[in-house]
């Protein structure tokens, strides 16, 4: 299942060249991922209230075309893999006006308990496991 998160680029997110600073894409991806999970009925606050944490294990990003102040971007977000413990979220950033693909990336995560010990969702939270399985893009 793919969802689209839209946002406008703020001036403070750009560098001296007027281009979005590369470090901001990590924030943009997190915004998109949080909205994706919220719209899917699995908001972070609900997961954490159930003793479930989701730390980041890794991150990758490929820049294809620049984005500048005032541009509106659409971030297409999907879960591309899920083992019950680890999952990967993929992102495609498009310039809404031109339709150009500007950035692609992934973030890798796992589920842990509050002590940051790996958590097998199928065993400990089968309802959340099933809901998460339904999100995986085939």
N, C-alpha and C positions, 0 to 999 in steps of 0.2 A: 504494500500500500504506500503510495507516494502522496505527500502533502506539500503545499506551497505556502511559504512564509514570505511576506512582503515587507520591505522597509525602505525608507529614504535615507540616503547617505548624508550625514551631518558634516559641517565644515571641520569640526575638531577631529574628525576621523581621517582627515587627509594630511598629507605631508606638504613640504614646500613646493612640490611640483603639482599639487592639486589632485593627487592620486590617493586613493584609500591606502593607508599604511598597512602593510602586509599583516601585522599583528592583530588587526581588528577582525580578520576573518575567523579567528578562534572564537571571539565573542559573538559574531554573527551566527556561526554554526551552533553555538550553545543556545542562543535565542531561538533559532529554528528548531533545535532538538527539544527544548523545553515546551515550545508550543505544540510540536508533533505529539509528544507524550501526553500533554494536557488534553488535546483534542481527541486522543485515542483512549481517554479514560484512565490514564496511568500517570497523573501528575507527580512530580518529584515529592511534593509535600505528602501525598498519600502513601507513596512508597516508603518514605522516611518514617511516617507514623506507624508503619508496619515493621519497622526495624530493618529496612532495606536501604542500603547505600549503593551508589553507582559511580565509583571512581573512574577517571579516565586512565586508560592504559597506554594510549598512543594517539598520535594525530598526524595526518598528512594533508598537504595542500599543494595544488598545482595551479599556477597563475597563467591564464591564457590571454587575457585582455584586461586592460585597466578599467577601473570604475572611479568616477570623480564625484565631487561635491554636487549634491542635488539630484544625482541619478537615483532612480528607484530600481531596486534589485528584487528579484524573486529567487528564493532559495528552495529548490526542490529537494525534499528530505525523505529518505527511506531507510528502513532497517534492511540490510542486505545479508546479514548472517546472525544466527542466534543458536547457541548450544545449550541454553538453560542456565549457564553461568556467565558466558561471555557473549557480547554482541557488537556488531559494527553498524554504524550509521553512515550513510553516504550523502553527500551534498553536491548539488550542481547550482551554481549561481549564474543567473541570467540577467542581463540588462533588460528591463521591462520595455523600454522604448525601442531598442534596436533588435531585441531577441537574441543577441549574441551571447554565447556561452563564455563567461568570463573567468570562472574559477571552479575547480572540482576539488573534492576532498573527502576524507573519512575521519571518523573518530572511533576508537576502539575502547570498549568499556567492559566492566564485569559487575556482577552483583555480589555484594558482601553483606555480612551482618554489621551491627554497630561497632564491633571490634575489628572490622575490616578483614574478617576471615571469609573466604569464598563461600557463596551461598548457592546451593542447587535449588533453583526455583521450582523445578518439577516436583521435587521431594518436599520442600518446605512451604511453598506457596503455589499449589497446582492451578488455582484460578488465575493468578497473575501470569503464570507460565503459559497457559492456554491463550490468554488475551495477547501476550507478547508474541506468541507463535503466529497468531493471525495477522500480525503486522509485517512479517517478513516478506520482502519483495521477492517473487520467484523469477 
